[in-house]
Amino acid sequence: MITVERARELFSYDPETGIVTRKITTSSRARKGCTLDARGSQGYLVVRVDGVLYLVHRLIWLIVTGEWPKYEIDHDDRNRQNNRWKNLFDKTSTENQQNRVADGTGVYYAKRDDTWVAEVWSFKKKIYIGQSKDKATAEQLYRTYVAKHLPQKVI
C-alpha cells in the first residue's frame, strides 16, 4: 500500500480543478507533468503505482488529509471524473448509496423500458418502489415511500 510520503512525492493535486499530475518520471509511460486521466472499468480514474492499481480519488484523499479514507469516497455530483476537493466525501456504504440515483429525486430513466423507475437504497439493499411513464408520478411514488418507511431521510 502506498504511503502518504510516496503519494506526495509522485503526484501534485490541484483541489480547485481536481487534476492530479505527476511530479517525477517513473517510466516511459509515466512522465513528469502528465495528468492522471486513465479510466478504469467502472469509469473512475485509476493509476498504477509500483505495480498496484489505485483509484485516483482515494489517492487524492490520502494526499490531502494524510491518511486513507475510512469508508468510500463519494463524488457528490455523481461525476466519477470530477475530483475537485469540494466534490469528494468519505462516506459509509449506506450513505454513499443514497447518492446513487441519477438526479437526486429518487428516480431514474430506464431507457430500455421507456419508463421512470423509483427506487431507494437502504442498508446496502436496493428497494424497488415502482415505475411510471411519467417522471412526476415516479417521483411521487418515491416521496410517498420515503415519508412512510424512511422518515429520517430528508426529501
N, C-alpha and C positions, 0 to 999 in steps of 0.2 A: 504494500500500500504506500502510495506516495506521501511524503511528509510535506508540511506546510512550507518548510525551508526550500525543499526541492521544487515545489509548485511555484513559489515566488521567484526562484532562480530562473526557471524556464519561461514563465509567462508574465505578461503585463495585461492588466484588465482595466478597461475604461467603464466605470459604473454608469455614466451618462448614455453611452451608446450600446453597452452590453458586449462590446467586441473584445476578444482576447487575442493577443498577438504573441508571437514567440520572441523572447529576448535574445536567445542564442541559437546557433545552428547545431543540431544534434545528428542530422543525417542529410543526404542529398534531397530528401523529400520534406524535411523539417528544417526549414531555413529561417534565420533571424528575420523578423519583420512580417512574416506570413501570418495571416489571420486563421484562426481555427474555424473552419466552415464545413467540415465533413459531417454529413448526416448519417446517423445510424438507421437501422431498420424501423425504428419507432418514430423517426422524424426529429429526434433530439440531436444536437451537435455532440460529436464524440471526438476523442483524441487518444492516441496510443502513446503511452509514456513508459519507457523501459520495459516494453513488451506487454503492458497491461492496458486494456481499453477502459477509458473513463468517460463518463458523461460530463460535458463541459460545465453545465450549470452546477454540478456538485463540486467541481474544482474551483469554480468561482466562489462558492460559499467558503471553501477551505481557505482560499487566498484572502478574502475579505475579513472573515471572522477569526481565522487562525485555528479553526477546528472543523472536523467533518460534521455535516448536518446530522442531527439526531434522528430525523424522520425522512420524509420525502420532500424534495424541492418542488414546489408548486409554481407554475407560471400563471400568475393571476389573470392575465388576459387570454390564457389558453393557447398562446402562440409559442410553440416549442423552440423557436429560434430567437425569441425576444429575451435576451439575458441581461436586460437592464436591471440594475440592483433593485430599483423600486418595484420591479415585477416579480421578484423571487421571494418565496416564503417557505420556511421549514415547517411542514405540517404533518400531522399524523395521516395515516392512510385514509381514515374516515373523513377527516377534514378535507383532504385532497379530493376525495370522491365527490364532495359537494360542488366542486368546480368543474365536473366533467361535462355537464350539459352545454350544448353548443352556444346558446345565447344567454344563459343565466336565468331563463324564465321557467325552467323545468321541462322544456320540450325541445325536440329536435326534429328536423325534417328527414323522413325516411324516403329517399328518392325512389327506391325500388318499388315501394307500395304507394307512392304519391300521397302520403299521409303525414300528419304531425303526431309524434309519439310523446306521451307524458311518462316520465319515469323519475325515480329518485334513488339515490344511493344511501343506504343506512347500514352501518356496521358491516362494511365490505360486501354488502349484498345489493344487487340491483333489483328494485321493485318496480315492476311494470304496472302502470296505473291505467292506461288506456290510450286510445288514439282517435284521431278525427281528421277529416279532410280540411277542417278549418282550424287554423292556428289558435285563434282566440278560445275556441271550445277546448282544445287540448290544454291550454294554459289554465283555464278554469278548472279542469279536472285535476291538474297538478296542485293548484292553490287549495282546493277543497280537501284533497288528500292530506296535504301537509298540515293544514289547520286542524284536521281531525286526529291525525296519527303522530305528527311530529311538532307539537306545539312550541317547542323551544327554538325551532328554525324560524328566522326572520324572513318574511315573504316580501 
